[in-house]
């Protein structure tokens, strides 16, 4: 609650589903938010007997099995009535996991210092894919430290949030040196 006693609007996701996944997201998001959770992403895989994966989290980024069960029990009858997916499907509610998608500006702040892979909708500086250490988000941009040229020092770049097609944490049990993520050196 804000100081004026009004509830703050939830932070919008810059990630947007398409097709049937968008229909599921539009139904699920307000319901999940009313339950005190946040929608991360919806994915639909397979055709006949497909799986509808609804990824959610608490505002602090966590989600446990009881939360998944609670969300599933609320969404399942809603989807049975509204039928956002034609045919039979399996509903799967899950947490974002260790290689979680980054779908809100605040995700970049919460995961500052971690490695991420980002793919843009259209090329920027001649490329669509970037990998680097997250610095945060500012002014509508995700800020990451990347190596753009093997002969120069890593640099912080800003990628417009509204141009990001997909972004996710890269789980690496053996982290790279800052700014040197994904660096491939030629053997001599």
Backbone torsions as a table, in degrees:
resi	resn	phi	psi	omega
1	UNK	NA	143.1	176.2
2	UNK	-83.5	173.6	-178.2
3	UNK	-62.3	-30.9	-179.1
4	UNK	-79.3	-0.4	179.4
5	UNK	84.9	4.6	178.4
6	UNK	-92.8	143.7	177.7
7	UNK	-76.8	134.0	178.8
8	UNK	-75.0	144.5	177.1
9	UNK	-68.4	142.7	178.6
10	UNK	-64.5	150.3	178.6
11	UNK	-67.9	130.0	-178.5
12	UNK	-71.9	150.2	174.0
13	UNK	-87.0	140.5	173.5
14	UNK	-86.4	-18.7	178.0
15	UNK	-78.8	138.3	179.2
16	UNK	-135.1	130.7	176.4
17	UNK	-73.8	169.2	175.4
18	UNK	-131.8	165.2	175.1
19	UNK	58.2	-141.8	-178.8
20	UNK	-60.1	-32.3	178.7
21	UNK	-63.2	-33.8	177.0
22	UNK	-65.6	-41.3	178.0
23	UNK	-61.9	-41.3	177.9
24	UNK	-64.9	-45.7	-178.9
25	UNK	-61.0	-42.0	-179.8
26	UNK	-63.5	-34.5	176.5
27	UNK	-76.3	-44.3	-172.0
28	UNK	-75.0	-39.5	-171.3
29	UNK	-57.1	-51.5	-179.1
30	UNK	-64.9	-33.6	179.4
31	UNK	-67.9	-45.9	179.6
32	UNK	-62.4	-42.0	178.8
33	UNK	-64.2	-39.4	177.2
34	UNK	-62.5	-26.0	179.0
35	UNK	-83.5	-6.0	179.8
36	UNK	95.4	11.6	179.0
37	UNK	-112.4	175.5	175.8
38	UNK	-125.5	137.8	174.2
39	UNK	-75.1	132.6	175.1
40	UNK	-97.4	-55.3	-176.1
41	UNK	-163.4	154.3	172.1
42	UNK	-121.0	132.5	175.2
43	UNK	-131.2	142.9	175.8
44	UNK	-121.9	125.7	-179.4
45	UNK	-124.8	149.1	-179.4
46	UNK	81.1	174.0	179.8
47	UNK	-116.6	-81.5	177.8
48	UNK	-78.4	125.7	-176.0
49	UNK	70.1	40.1	-175.6
50	UNK	-69.3	166.4	176.1
51	UNK	-109.4	128.1	174.2
52	UNK	-102.7	109.2	-179.6
53	UNK	-99.0	120.7	175.7
54	UNK	-109.7	114.4	-179.9
55	UNK	-99.8	126.9	-176.6
56	UNK	-137.6	170.2	178.2
57	UNK	-156.2	162.4	169.3
58	UNK	-77.6	165.8	178.0
59	UNK	-57.4	-24.9	178.8
60	UNK	-86.6	3.2	176.6
61	UNK	93.0	-1.5	-178.5
62	UNK	-99.6	165.8	173.5
63	UNK	-165.2	130.5	178.8
64	UNK	-112.4	177.8	-175.1
65	UNK	-62.5	-35.9	178.1
66	UNK	-65.0	-38.1	176.2
67	UNK	-62.4	-44.5	179.9
68	UNK	-60.3	-42.9	179.3
69	UNK	-62.9	-44.6	-179.8
70	UNK	-61.8	-46.1	179.7
71	UNK	-63.3	-43.8	179.8
72	UNK	-60.9	-41.7	-179.4
73	UNK	-65.1	-28.0	178.5
74	UNK	-85.1	-41.9	-176.7
75	UNK	-73.2	-36.6	-174.8
76	UNK	-55.6	-52.3	178.5
77	UNK	-66.5	-31.6	176.9
78	UNK	-62.3	-46.2	-180.0
79	UNK	-67.8	-32.8	177.3
80	UNK	-62.9	-37.3	-179.4
81	UNK	-79.7	-48.0	-173.9
82	UNK	-81.6	-23.2	178.8
83	UNK	49.8	60.8	178.1
84	UNK	-71.1	-16.5	178.6
85	UNK	-124.8	129.1	179.7
86	UNK	-80.8	148.1	178.8
87	UNK	82.2	-170.2	-179.4
88	UNK	-84.3	151.3	179.7
89	UNK	-155.0	163.3	174.8
90	UNK	-111.9	127.1	178.0
91	UNK	-90.4	127.8	178.7
92	UNK	-126.3	120.3	175.8
93	UNK	-107.6	128.3	-176.2
94	UNK	-141.7	165.9	174.0
95	UNK	-84.1	166.0	179.1
96	UNK	-64.7	-28.1	178.5
97	UNK	78.9	-175.9	-174.3
98	UNK	-76.0	-22.3	177.0
99	UNK	-109.0	44.3	-172.1
100	UNK	-56.6	146.2	171.9
101	UNK	-71.3	149.3	175.0
102	UNK	-105.4	114.0	-172.0
103	UNK	-123.8	-6.7	179.2
104	UNK	-131.5	154.8	177.4
105	UNK	-56.5	-39.9	-178.2
106	UNK	-64.3	-23.8	177.0
107	UNK	-61.2	-35.6	-179.5
108	UNK	-70.7	-33.1	175.4
109	UNK	-71.0	-44.2	-178.5
110	UNK	-64.6	-30.0	-176.0
111	UNK	-109.2	22.4	177.0
112	UNK	-56.4	137.2	-179.8
113	UNK	95.5	-15.1	179.4
114	UNK	-92.4	159.6	177.9
115	UNK	-81.2	145.0	178.3
116	UNK	-143.0	152.7	170.0
117	UNK	-111.6	134.4	178.8
118	UNK	-129.4	141.1	174.1
119	UNK	-125.0	130.1	-179.3
120	UNK	-90.5	159.6	176.7
121	UNK	-69.5	-33.7	179.9
122	UNK	-139.2	152.9	-178.4
123	UNK	-60.3	145.5	173.5
124	UNK	-132.1	129.8	-176.4
125	UNK	55.2	35.4	176.0
126	UNK	80.2	7.8	179.4
127	UNK	-145.2	154.8	179.1
128	UNK	-106.3	-24.1	-175.2
129	UNK	-109.4	135.7	179.0
130	UNK	-135.2	147.0	173.9
131	UNK	-136.6	133.5	179.7
132	UNK	-176.1	-177.5	-179.4
133	UNK	-86.7	129.6	-178.6
134	UNK	-70.6	131.6	174.6
135	UNK	-103.1	-22.5	-178.3
136	UNK	136.4	-160.9	176.7
137	UNK	-137.8	140.3	-177.8
138	UNK	-156.7	136.9	175.5
139	UNK	58.6	35.3	179.3
140	UNK	78.2	14.5	-179.9
141	UNK	-127.0	144.0	168.4
142	UNK	-83.8	131.7	-178.5
143	UNK	-110.2	123.4	179.8
144	UNK	-134.9	152.6	176.1
145	UNK	-93.7	122.2	-177.6
146	UNK	-134.9	159.9	169.3
147	UNK	-97.1	108.6	176.8
148	UNK	-90.5	-24.0	-177.1
149	UNK	-144.2	126.8	-176.2
150	UNK	-63.5	-14.4	-178.0
151	UNK	-98.1	-3.9	-179.4
152	UNK	-117.6	163.8	178.4
153	UNK	-69.0	150.5	175.2
154	UNK	-57.8	150.8	180.0
155	UNK	-137.7	156.3	177.0
156	UNK	-85.0	127.9	176.1
157	UNK	-122.6	155.4	176.1
158	UNK	-109.4	128.1	177.5
159	UNK	-113.7	122.0	-177.6
160	UNK	-57.2	126.4	-179.1
161	UNK	-56.3	-38.6	-177.7
162	UNK	-73.9	-4.4	176.9
163	UNK	-105.2	0.4	-178.8
164	UNK	-85.0	120.0	177.3
165	UNK	-81.3	-38.5	-179.8
166	UNK	-157.8	141.0	176.3
167	UNK	-144.3	140.4	178.5
168	UNK	-153.5	157.0	175.3
169	UNK	-71.8	142.9	174.7
170	UNK	-103.8	113.9	177.0
171	UNK	-79.9	125.1	179.5
172	UNK	-140.3	109.7	-179.4
173	UNK	-65.7	-17.1	176.3
174	UNK	-121.5	86.4	-174.9
175	UNK	-61.1	150.7	177.5
176	UNK	-83.1	169.0	173.2
177	UNK	-64.7	147.7	-179.5
178	UNK	-52.3	130.4	176.2
179	UNK	79.6	-3.3	-177.6
180	UNK	-110.0	21.9	-179.2
181	UNK	-63.1	137.4	174.9
182	UNK	70.7	12.6	-177.3
183	UNK	-73.8	124.7	177.8
184	UNK	-111.6	120.9	-180.0
185	UNK	-104.0	144.0	178.2
186	UNK	-75.5	138.3	176.1
187	UNK	-80.7	143.8	179.2
188	UNK	-108.8	NA	NA
